[in-house]
Amino acid sequence: MATLLQPAGQNEDPLEGWSLPAWTYSDPEFFEAEKELVFAPSWQVVCHVSDIAEVGAWHTLDYLGESVIVVRGRDGEVRAFTNVCRHRGSRIVDGSSGCAKKLVCPYHAWTYELDGRLSGVPDSASYPALEKSMQALAPVSMEIWRGFVFVRLKDQGPSVASMMAPYESMIEPYRFEALKALGRVTMRPRDVNWKNVGDNYSDGLHIPVAHPGLTRLFGKSYGVEAEDHVDRMWGDLIDQPSDNWSERQYQNLLPPVPHLPEASQRHWLYFKLWPNVAFDIYPDQVDFMQWLPVSPTTCMIREISYVLDDERREMRAARYLNWRINRQVNAEDTELITRVQQGMQSRSFSVGPLSDKEVCLRQFCRKMRATIPQARETTPPAAGWSRK
């Protein structure tokens, strides 16, 4: 690879300005390392507090072979546990959401209170060594940031609040805490490595090439920047009427939002939190999206929209048009990431140069190489490297 790289300055990483090698987007051993080193310590969104407003309401998130449940207790507190009975390891609840007075395992009816305490064991006298107080549901690290419930499997690294600190004043007017779900969570499988979804999300250079709709809406206003743990992208709706019906109607019908400052009235704002959580923030709604790894070459995109109470006809129409516009953008992005995943299988491709404008991709590559140093290798190391 030395023949590909420009000479590095003093103290400059020679890999600065180069993408991650293609093998890291399909290698099983690298994928296992990512699960433990990248995803287990990372924050993942389960739901919004408004989704579990009632006592006993719960939501689950399944990823990395784990199932996490967040539940509203009788004391009003929200808690997170692994969705696993302490008796024989059975999953306790099924599905993505529900409401219960107690959490009862369907295998042997071990019963847990909403705060995780084990309170009921049939024929408990036949377990002479059992101490109920020692067999509560296993807790999971949880943080509520502006109404969104985050969990992580390994309690290490910065909080969500500290990650988002550079942008708190920018987000505050959108009233995240008062949001309510619009529709249900959508799960969209994709035959690509999870990193390809994230790379595409934070890539601003492809907007004028591959997204004609966004280009008609934003003109040349689309921008990107990268903080340590967060990428920000943005664009402002231009006054020139679009030739596309959905886009033109959105431009015309999007009503003023009284609680937003003037600069945000026609501003689209995007945030990606390391490594795979995104918030698309519009004047009319907030879309949440995360891309969860499934295998070295597949992932699951999980998404839902949240809105504030607003019964104006213009606002309802704007939200529908927003969905139409972004449905087309999603289709375009799916084609792009599929092409990249396929192209990465070529023996002719290893790493590619990154533009100075690709600041988010550069930052992502730095973090990945720092987290898993084997990402510095242009070819896969000998099998077993992750166990040494």
N, C-alpha and C positions, 0 to 999 in steps of 0.2 A: 504494500500500500504506500510505501514511502515515495514512489514515483508519482502518486496522485496528489500528494499533499504539498501545499506551499510551505516554505521555510517558516518555522515558528519563531516568534520573538522571544526574548528572555522571559522565562516564567510563564509562557503561554503554552497551553495544551496543544500539541500538534494535531489533535482530533477536533479542535474547535473549528466550527464551520463545516463539519461533515455529519451526515446522518448516521443513525445506528445501522449496523450491518444487516443485510437482508435475512441472514440465518436466524436472527433473534425474533423474527416475526413468524417463525414456524417450528422452531426447535423445541422438542418436548422437555428437555432438561432445563433449558432457559425458562420455559413456561413455569415449571415447578419452582424455580428460584424466584420468579416474579410473584407467585402466589404467596410465598412466605415473606419475602423481603419488601415487596412493593404494596401488595394488597392487604395482607393481614394487619399492618400498622396504619392503613389509610382509612379515612372517614368515608362512610357510605350512607346515603340518605335512605331512610326507611319510609317516612311519611311526614306529614305536617301535623302539628298538634290538633288542628281542627278535624283531622281524620279520626282522632281518638278522643273526642271531646267528652264522651260519656264514660262513667265508671264501668270498667270491664271491657271497654273497646280495645281491640288489639289489631296490629298489623305485623306482618312477617316480611323478612327479606332473606332469600336463599342465595348464597354464593359461596364459592370455595369449598363446597361440600358441607357447609354449615347452614343451619336455619336459625335466624335470630327473631325473637318476638319482642315487640314493645307493647306495653299494656298500661292502661290508666288504672291506678289503684283506688281503693275506697277513700284514701286520704287526698285524692286528687293528683298525686304525684305520678309522673311517667317513669317507668323503669324498663330496662332491657335485660333479657335473659337468652340463653341458648334454648331453643325449642326442643329440649331433650329431657326425658324422664330420668331421674336418678336411680331408678330400679334396674331396668334392662336396656336403657338407651333408646327407647322408642320415641319417635316424634309425638308430640302431645297434640298440637292443633294442626289441622289441614287447611290449605287455602291461604289466600293472601290477607284476609281480614275477617273480623267477626266481633262478637261481643259475648262475654260469659261472666257468670257470677263467680265461678272458680275455674281453674284449669285442671281438667281431669284427663289423665292418660287413658286412651281407649284400649290399652293392652291389659292392664291389671287394676285399673281404676285408682291408682295413686292420685291423690288430690292435692293441689297446690292453691294457696291463696293468691290474690292478685299482686301481693308484694313478694311472691316467690316462695313463701314458707310452705314446707310440707305439713299438711294438716290432717290428712287422712290416708291410712294404709289398711286395706281389708285384711282381716286376720293378722293384725299387727303382732299378736303374741307369738306367732310362729317365726318372728325375726328377733331372736333374743339379743342380738348385737346392735340392733337398729337404734340410732339416736336421731329422731326426727329433726332436731335443731341443726344437725350436721348435714342434712340432705336437702337443703333448699335448692331451688333452681340456680344454675350457675349464672352469675351476673355477667353482663357484657358492658364494656365501657361505652358511655353514651354522653352526648352533648346536644343541647337544644340551642340552635343558633337562629335567631329571628323567626322562631316558630317551626323551623324544620328540624326533625329528629334525626341525628346522625349517630351511627355506631361504628366501632372498630374492634377487631378481634384481638389485637395486641396493643396495649396501652403505652405507646411510645410515639414521640414526635409532637409537633405543635398542635394546639387546639384549633378548631374551626374559626373561632373568634379572632385568634391571632393571625391566622392565614388571611382572613378577609379584612383585617384592620386597615390596610391602605385604602379600602374602598367603602368603609362604613358610611361616611357622609354622603357618598354618591348613591348608596342603596337605601338609606333611611327614608327618603320621601315616598318610596313605593309601598310602604306599610306591609311588609312581608308577614308580620305577626297576625294580621287580620285576613289573610288569604284563605280561600276555601276551594276545594277540588272542583274542577269542571270536567265531568266525565270520570272515567276509570283509568287506572294504570294500563298502558299498552306495552306488550312485550314483543319486540321485533328481533328475531334471530338473524344474524349476519355471518356469512361464511368468510370472515376475515379475522385476523389477529386484532385484539382489542386496541393495540397501539395505532393501527391504521385509522380507526375511528377518531381517536384523539388527535392524531397528526392532522387529519383533514379538518377537524373542528377548529383548530387554532391556526390554520393556514389561510392567510389573507390573499396570497398571490393568485389563487385559483378563482377568486370571486369574479373578476372581469372576464375570465376565460370560460368558466363552466357554469356560471349562474347568471344568465341574462336577466332574470326577473329581479334579483337583488341589485344588479347593476342599473336597471331601469329605475329602481326605487331610490338607490343611494347615490347614483352618479359616481363621483370620485371621493366620496367622504368616508369610505370604509377604512378603519384603522385598527392596528393591533399593538399590544404592548405586553410585557411579561414581568411579573414580580417573582419573588422566590418560590411561592407556592400557588400562584394564581395567574392565569392569562386573562387579559381583557380584550374584547373586540367590540367595535361599535360602528354605527352608521346613522346618518340623518336623512330622513325622507326629503327628497327634493320636490320643488313645486311643479316641475314639468310633468304633465299628465302622462301616465304610462299608456302604451298601446295595448297592454293586456287588460282585459275586463276586470279581473279580480283585483289586480294591483291598482287600477284607476279608481275603482269603487272604494278600496281601502283608503286611498289618499283622500277621497272626497268625504267619506262617511266617518272616519275616525274622529270622535268628538273630543273637545277639550276635557282634560282631567283636572278638576279644581285643586287637588292636593299636590300636583306635580309642578315643579318650577318650569318656567317657560322653555328653558333649554331642553327639557325632557319630554315636551309635549309630542314631538315627532322624532324621537330618538329611540333607536333600537340598540340594546346593550347586552353583551354576552360575557359570561364569566365561566372559566373552566378551573376547577379546583383540582390540584394534584391528587391522584393521577387520572381520574375518570368521571368526575362529577361536573355537570354543567347547569347553569341557569341562563335561560334566554329571557331577557326582561324587556317587555314592550309597554307602551302606555296603557294598553288594553288588557294585558294578562302577563303572567310569568309561567314559562314552561320549564319544567325540570327534566333533566335527562342524565342517565348514567349508562356506561357501557361496561358490562360485567364479563370477565373472561370465563369461557366455558372449556375451551381446549386451545392448543397452540394456534389453530387456524379458524376458530369460531368464537363468537361472543354473542351476548344478548343485550340489546338496547332496551332500556326500561325508561318510560317517559309518561308524563301526565302534565296537564295544564292546571294552573291555579289562578283564581280571579278574586277581585273584591266585589262586594255587592253593588250592582249597577244595573238597573232595569231599563235604562234608556234603549230604545229600538236601535239607535245608531251604534251603541256599544255592542249590542248583541250581533248586529250585522258585521261590525269590524272584527269581532272575535271569529266569526265564521270565515270571513275573508282571509284573516291571518292564517287560519288552518289551511285553507286552499293554497295560499301562497307557499307556506312551509311544507305542505305535502309534496309540491313540485320540487322544492329545494332538497328535500329528503331523498326523493327518487334520483335526482341528479347526483347527490353525494353517494348514494348506494352504488351507482354505476362506477363512480370514480374510485372508491375504495376497493371495489371488486377487481378493477383493472390493475390497481397497484399490487394487491395480494397475489394475483396471478403472475404479474411481471416479476415479482420478487423471487419466483421459483427458477428464473433463468440463471444458468451458470455464468452468464456474462455480467450479472449485476451483483455488487457487494454494497458499496456505500456511494452516496451521492453528495455533491456540494450543496451547501445551504447559503442562500442569499443573506446579505446583511439585514434585509427586511424581514427575514423569517425568524424573528426574535423569539417567538414562542417555541418553535421547533428546536432552536438552538438551546434554549433553557431546558426543554424536556430531555434532550440528548445528554446534557451535562448531568442532570439529576439521575438519569438511568445509569450512566457510566459510573457515577459516584456510588450508587446503590448496589449495582452488580458490575464489578470491574471487568468481568469477562465480556461485557458489551463493547470493550475496546478492541477485541479481536475481530479481524475481518473474516475469519473462518471459525467454525465451531471447535472448541477445545476438545481434547480427548474425553470420551465418555467417563462419567464419574466425577468430573471437576467440581460439581456442586457439593459433593460429600467430603471433600478434602478440607 
